[in-house]
């Protein structure tokens, strides 16, 4: 009989004051000239506070790993996992997909947990570059695989809705560790299966 290992991942500590966030949202909107006296806007500060609180709260999950009894040594990859986060510079959303792969060592991970790890690090004000590296580094530390690869492709509202207003532009970031960084064939296989031109 094989055993599994579980690590319980909790959301960040509470420490939130939704009433204060609602008051601050009202002050912010009024300072920008938004009239909050109309029926349709009266509850906007509350909705805004609760909406951002939801964006910044990842769901708790158990990171379950299993012994690699069959000594599987080929690439395991999930691709096109929906991803959303909030740019820490403008607090506007960025939305896209993440591709996560690894070359197993002694343990393998439940596939859905790869998406949960991405969500865990995305639910906070972020930089796409940092997010990509955090996902890869965390999986490397927890699984001790022979290699990890993460690619994020996302559209940033701070580029499409304001400033340069570059509609349809996508930002692509990658982090490769271990054999997926060092071995050109493994690296090419990862990018090819992820559907990314390397």
N, C-alpha and C positions, 0 to 999 in steps of 0.2 A: 504494500500500500504506500502511495506517495503522499507527502505532506505538502502543504502550501504555507506561505508566509504572508501575513497581512500587516500593513502599516496604515493606521487610521489617519487620514488627512483632514484637518479641521479648517474651516474658514478663518480668516484673520480675526483677532479678538474684537469684541463688540466696540465699546468706547464711542458709540455714535449717539448724537443728540439730534434726532429728526426735527424736533421743535425748533431748535436753533438753526438747523439747515433750512427749514421752511422760512423762518424770519429773514435769514440772509438772502435766500432766493428772491423774496419779495423786495427787499432793499435793492438788490442787484438789478432786477427787472425795472423797478421804478426809476433807478438812476439812469437807465437807458431809455427812459421816456415811455415805457409800456404802461398803459392805463389798466390797472388791475380791478377797476370798479365794475367792469362789464361782467355779466353772468358767465360768459364763456371763459373769462380769464381769472375769475375770482379764486378758483381752486388751483390755478397753475403753480404757484410756489409750493404747495403741498405735493402736487404730482411730480414736480421737478425734484424735490428733495427725495421722495420715495423712489423715483426712477433712477437717480444716481446711486442711491443706496443699493438698489438691486444690481446695477451694473458693477458695483464694487464688492459684491458678496458672492464668492464661489460656493458651490454646493459641497458639503462634506462628502467624502468618499473613502473607501478602503482600497488601498493599492495592494492588490493581490498578485503574488508571484508564485510560480510553481517550479519544481525541479525540472531541468531539461533532461529527462530520463532517456530520451531517444537521441540525445546529442545532436539535435538539429543545429546545423551550422550555416544555413543560408539566410539571406536577408528576409526580415519580417517588416512589412511596410503597410501603413494605412495612409491613404491619400484623400485629398479633398474634404477634410474634416472642417466644417464651418467654424469660423473663429470671429469673435468680436472683442474689441477692447476700446479703450479711450486714450487718445493722445494726451500725454501729460503736459504738453506745452499749451494746448488750447482747450482741453477738456471736450473735444469733439470726437465722435466715434471713428474708429477704423475697422473695416470689415473685410474678411477674405477667407482664405483657406490655409490650413496647415497640413503638411505632409511629414510624417514621423516614421523613421525606420531604425532598426537596430540589428546587429549581428549577435545572436544569443551567445552567452557564455554558459555558466552553470544553471542559470534560472531564466525562465520566460515569464512574460507578464500577460495578464488578461487584456485582450485587445481593446475593450472599451475604456480601460484605464489610461491608455495613451491619450485619448481625447480628453479625459478628465484632468490629466496633468496639464494639458494645454489650457483648459478652461481655468484651472486653479491659478495659473500665473497671469492669465489675461484679465482677470476680474480685479483690476486696480488701474490707476493711471500708469501708462506704460510708454515705452519706446519700443518700436517693432524690433530693433536690433537687440535690445536687452531681453525682450520676451523670447526671441528665438534661442538665444544662448541659455537662458534660465531653464527652458524645457529640456534642452540637450544635456546640460550639466547635471540637472536633477536626476534624469534617467540614468546617466552614466554613474552617478554616485549610488543610486539605489539598486541597479541591476548588475553593475560591473560587467557590461557586455564587451564584446570585442570591438564594437564600433557603434556610434549613434549618428544619425543624420536628421536634421530638422530644416525644413524650408517653409517659410511663410510668404504668401502672396496676398497683398491687401491693398484696398483703396482707402485713402485717408481723406476724411471730410475736410480737414484743415487745408488740403490742397485742392479739393474739388469744389467746395462751397465758398471759399474765401481766398484771399491772396491771389495766387496765380490762376485759380479756377480752371485747373487742368483736368477736365472731365474725362473719365475713362482711363486715367493713368493708374498704374499699379506699381507698388513697391515690393521688391523681392529681396528677402534676406535668407541667409543660410548659416548653419553651424554644423560642422562635421568634426567628429572626434574618433580617435582610434583608427582602425583599419579603413573606415569610410573616408578618412582624411588622408591617410598615408598610402593606401593602395589605389593606384589609378583605376584599375578594373572594378574594384568594389565601389569606388566613388562614381564611376560612370554608370554602373548598374543602378545605384541608388537614384541618380538624377533621371535616368531613363525610365525606371519604373514609376517615379514620382511624376513623370510627364513634364519635367523641367529641362530646358536646354542648358547644358552646363557650359 
